[in-house]
């Protein structure tokens, strides 16, 4: 089936928040939904670097070794609210000044992430779970007359143990509508 990412959600939680696996309909305690994203949606990138191991005889390729691997999620939030401003600056509003104190070198630490992708036409939902992710890049802000203030983030997903296996992302596919209990 052809699934189109028509809508969805971007959600953050405390790092290593344990989910009820395969329950793609509920949110755990402490989860924060971050509201509207730009029409560019979410971009998932998987990147690897490799080194060729060559043999002396005939310059034969003997093996390819993966030397680096990473997964990132990039998105732009278009709602200016306390949760998104705290995400942008990497910390809570300052209690003394009442302002957001931005330090470009402060990532805000690791947190868990959910990226829900929904196609109502095919009644499909895909939930991506990042148990340990960190904001590793904040994009430019263009503050222009008539332009929407937005916040672009890149989240790097770190490998951790998930149910006995190393993974940086886990995902499930199911119905877009929650089943009705009997």
N, C-alpha and C positions, 0 to 999 in steps of 0.2 A: 504494500500500500504506500502511496505517496503522501507523506506527512508534511504540512506547511506550518511553520512556526507563526501562527496567527496572533497569539497573545501568550501571556505567561507572567511569571513573578520572579523577582530577585529578592532573596531572603538571606539575612545573616543571623548567626547565633554564636554563643560561646564556642570556642575551639573544642573539637572532639565531642560535640553534642551527639549523643547516641540516638539514632532513629529507630522507630519500629520498621524494620526492613520490609520492603514491599508495600508499606502503607504510604501511598503517594498522595493521600488526600488530607492528612492532618499535619499540623505544625507542632513541633515540640515547644515546651515552655521556654521562654527567653528568646523566641524567634522574632525578628524584626523584618516586616515587609517594607521594601524601600520605594514603593510606588511606581510611577510611570518611568519607563525607559524611552530613549529616543527611538525613532522608527528604524534605526539601524539594528535594533535588537541586541543579541548577545553573540559574540564571536568566540568560539572555542578553537584554540590553536594548540596543536601537538608538535613539538620540535625535537629532533634528535641530531646529534653530531656523531660521526663515525670515523674510525681510522681503519685504513686498509692494511692488513698484514700480508706482506709480499714474500714470496719465496725467492731465493737467490737463483735457482734454476729457472730459466725461461721467464723470469719476472712474473711468475704465476701468482694469481690472487689466491691466498690460502684461506683467509678468513676476514670478515668484517666485524670489528668490535665497536659496540656502542659506547661512547665515552661520556656523553651527556644526553639527558632527556628531560623535557619539562612539558607541563600542560598549563595553559593560561586561559582565562576567561576575560574578555574585554566588553564593557558596556558603558553607556552614558545615561545617568539619571537626570531627569528633567524636572524634578520637584525639589523646591527649596524648603526643607523642613528641618527640625532639630536633629532627627536621626541621620539625615543625609549630610548635614553640615558637620556633625560629629564624625561621620565616616570620612568626610573630605579632609578634616584637620587631624584625624587620628586620635582624638581624645574628646572628653566631654567639655561642655561649656565651662569656662572658668567661673568659679563661685564668687570671686572677689570683683572682677570687672564685668561679669555678665556677658563677656565676649568669647569668641572662638579664637584661641591662640594657635596660630599655624606655625609649624616647624617643618620645613620641607624634608628633613631627614627622619621624621617620625612616621612610621608606617601604621601605627595603631595596634601592632601585634597581630598574631594569628587569630583567626576565627573560622567557624564552619560556615559553609555557604550552601544554599539550595537554589538551583535555577530550574524553574518549572516552565516547560514549553507545551503549549496547548494548541491543538487543531480541532476546533469544534465541528468542522465539516466531516472529519473522519472519526470523531469521538475518541481522539488519541491524546494522551498526556505522557510526556517524557520528563522524568525528574532526574536531574544531575545533582549529586551530593558530593561536596568537597569537604571532608572532615577537618582538614587543616589547610587553610589558604590565607594568604597575606596580600595586602595591597602593595604592589611593587612598582606601580607607576600611576601617576595622576596626569591626565592630559591637560592641554591648554584650556583656559577659560576665555571665551570671546565675549566681552561685555560691550554690546553694541546697541544702538537705538533700534528698537523693534525686534531685537534678538532675544531668544530664550536663554536664561542663565542655566548652564548645565554643568555636570560633574562627570568627567570620564575617568574610569578606573580600569586598571589591569590587575587581576587577581592571579597570583601564582599558586598552583595547587601542589602541596608537598606530599610526598609518599609517606604513608603511615600504615600501621596494621589495621585492617578492616576484616573482622571475622576470620582471622588466621591467614590472610593474604595481604601482601603489600600492594597498595593502590593509592593513586592520587585523586581519582574520581570514580564514583560508583553511579550507575544509572539504571533506572527501571522504566519500563513502558507499560502503560495500562490504559484503561478507559478514562476519558476526560471527565466523566461524571462519576461521583462516588457511588458505590453500590448501596442500595437501600437495605437496611437490616430487616430481617423477617419479623 
